[in-house]
Amino acid sequence: MSEILPTAPAHLAPTDRLHISASVLLARWLTHRSPQQLRQHLTRIARGARPATYAEAAAARDAVLTASARTRGGSACLVRSVATALVCRARGTWPTWCVGVLAAPPFAAHAWLEADDRIVEEPTSRTDFRTFFAVTAGGTGPELDRPTGRSTATTAGRR
């Protein structure tokens, strides 16, 4: 399995390293909850935050990858994305946290972050991902209607 490395390794002060380690521990705890509980927790945490810019989210991701080797594994996407979102939140922002699938081979479940309408530091393009649900800076984002893949935000008015 390939290792995910930071784009630009962060130079972290000991206190920053401690805060990031705490975020990774909290992320590990959160990812052992059910998907519904995880989403509820992240929705509460995201309240009141302003949307993260791409640069802010990428810097937080690089900091998480620099501070924690456990988040670098190819299968650590869930912990890595939650930890990065928590680091952003500690800095007053929140990226869009997404869960879905990588729709291009190899097909797999995946968690990732978006900011400024771009996927934050992922090796594939945005068109290769299908989002099941997202948590935005204001709380929960649109949930997708699984059979059609359309956002419930567009169909909610018709119900």
C-alpha positions as CSV (number, residue, x, y, z in Angstrom):
1,M,0.0,0.0,0.0
2,S,1.4,3.4,-0.9
3,E,2.1,6.1,1.6
4,I,0.4,9.5,1.3
5,L,3.0,12.2,2.0
6,P,2.6,15.9,2.7
7,T,2.9,18.2,-0.3
8,A,5.1,20.5,1.7
9,P,6.2,19.0,5.1
10,A,5.2,21.5,7.8
11,H,7.6,22.9,10.3
12,L,5.6,22.4,13.5
13,A,6.3,23.9,16.9
14,P,5.9,21.4,19.8
15,T,2.6,22.9,20.9
16,D,1.3,22.6,17.3
17,R,2.4,19.0,17.2
18,L,0.6,18.4,20.4
19,H,-2.6,19.9,19.2
20,I,-2.4,17.9,15.9
21,S,-1.8,14.7,17.8
22,A,-4.9,15.4,20.0
23,S,-6.9,16.0,16.8
24,V,-5.7,12.7,15.4
25,L,-6.6,10.9,18.6
26,L,-10.1,12.5,18.5
27,A,-10.4,11.6,14.8
28,R,-9.5,7.9,15.6
29,W,-12.2,7.9,18.3
30,L,-14.8,9.5,16.0
31,T,-14.1,7.1,13.2
32,H,-15.1,4.2,15.4
33,R,-18.6,5.6,15.7
34,S,-21.4,4.6,13.3
35,P,-21.6,6.7,10.1
36,Q,-24.7,8.5,11.5
37,Q,-23.0,9.3,14.8
38,L,-19.8,10.5,13.0
39,R,-21.8,12.8,10.8
40,Q,-23.7,14.2,13.8
41,H,-20.5,14.9,15.7
42,L,-18.9,16.6,12.8
43,T,-22.0,18.6,12.1
44,R,-21.9,19.9,15.7
45,I,-18.2,20.6,15.5
46,A,-18.5,22.5,12.2
47,R,-21.2,24.9,13.4
48,G,-20.0,28.5,13.6
49,A,-16.9,28.0,11.5
50,R,-16.2,29.9,8.3
51,P,-15.5,27.9,5.2
52,A,-11.8,26.9,4.8
53,T,-9.9,28.1,1.8
54,Y,-8.0,25.6,-0.3
55,A,-4.7,26.9,1.1
56,E,-5.9,26.6,4.7
57,A,-7.2,23.0,4.2
58,A,-4.0,21.9,2.3
59,A,-1.8,23.4,5.1
60,A,-3.8,21.6,7.7
61,R,-3.6,18.3,5.8
62,D,0.2,18.7,5.4
63,A,0.5,19.4,9.2
64,V,-1.5,16.2,10.0
65,L,0.6,14.2,7.6
66,T,3.8,15.6,9.0
67,A,2.8,15.1,12.7
68,S,1.2,11.6,12.4
69,A,2.7,8.7,10.4
70,R,-0.5,6.7,11.1
71,T,-2.5,9.1,8.8
72,R,-0.2,8.4,5.8
73,G,-1.5,5.0,4.8
74,G,-3.5,4.6,1.7
75,S,-6.4,3.2,3.8
76,A,-6.2,5.9,6.4
77,C,-8.4,8.3,4.4
78,L,-11.2,8.5,7.0
79,V,-8.9,9.3,10.0
80,R,-6.8,11.6,7.8
81,S,-9.8,13.6,6.6
82,V,-11.5,13.9,10.0
83,A,-8.2,14.9,11.7
84,T,-7.5,17.5,9.0
85,A,-11.0,18.9,9.4
86,L,-10.5,19.1,13.2
87,V,-7.2,20.9,12.8
88,C,-9.0,23.4,10.5
89,R,-11.8,23.8,13.0
90,A,-9.2,24.5,15.8
91,R,-8.0,27.3,13.5
92,G,-11.6,28.7,13.0
93,T,-12.4,27.2,9.6
94,W,-14.0,24.1,8.3
95,P,-13.5,22.5,4.9
96,T,-16.3,20.4,3.3
97,W,-15.8,16.9,4.6
98,C,-17.1,14.3,2.2
99,V,-17.7,10.5,2.2
100,G,-18.4,8.5,-0.8
101,V,-16.7,6.2,-3.4
102,L,-13.9,6.5,-5.9
103,A,-15.9,5.6,-9.0
104,A,-12.8,5.0,-11.2
105,P,-10.9,1.8,-10.9
106,P,-10.0,0.6,-8.3
107,F,-13.5,1.2,-6.9
108,A,-13.3,1.9,-3.2
109,A,-15.0,3.8,-0.3
110,H,-13.2,7.1,0.4
111,A,-13.3,10.1,2.6
112,W,-11.8,13.5,1.4
113,L,-11.9,17.2,1.9
114,E,-13.0,20.0,-0.5
115,A,-12.3,23.7,-0.3
116,D,-12.9,26.4,-2.8
117,D,-14.8,23.8,-5.0
118,R,-11.7,21.7,-5.3
119,I,-10.6,18.4,-3.8
120,V,-7.8,19.0,-1.3
121,E,-4.6,17.2,-2.4
122,E,-6.1,13.9,-3.8
123,P,-4.3,12.0,-6.6
124,T,-7.4,11.8,-8.8
125,S,-9.8,14.4,-10.2
126,R,-13.1,15.4,-8.6
127,T,-15.1,13.7,-11.4
128,D,-13.8,10.3,-10.1
129,F,-15.6,10.7,-6.8
130,R,-19.3,10.1,-5.9
131,T,-20.3,11.8,-2.7
132,F,-22.8,10.0,-0.3
133,F,-22.8,12.9,2.2
134,A,-20.9,15.9,3.2
135,V,-20.5,18.2,6.2
136,T,-20.0,21.8,5.3
137,A,-18.9,24.8,7.4
138,G,-22.5,25.6,8.3
139,G,-23.3,22.0,9.2
140,T,-24.6,19.1,7.1
141,G,-24.3,19.5,3.4
142,P,-26.5,17.9,0.7
143,E,-27.0,14.2,1.1
144,L,-27.2,12.3,-2.2
145,D,-30.1,10.2,-3.3
146,R,-28.3,6.9,-3.7
147,P,-30.2,5.4,-6.6
148,T,-29.9,8.4,-8.8
149,G,-26.8,10.1,-7.5
150,R,-28.7,13.4,-7.5
151,S,-28.4,15.8,-4.6
152,T,-31.4,16.0,-2.3
153,A,-30.9,19.8,-2.3
154,T,-32.2,19.8,-5.9
155,T,-35.1,17.5,-5.3
156,A,-36.2,18.6,-1.8
157,G,-38.5,21.3,-3.2
158,R,-40.4,18.8,-5.2
159,R,-41.5,16.6,-2.3
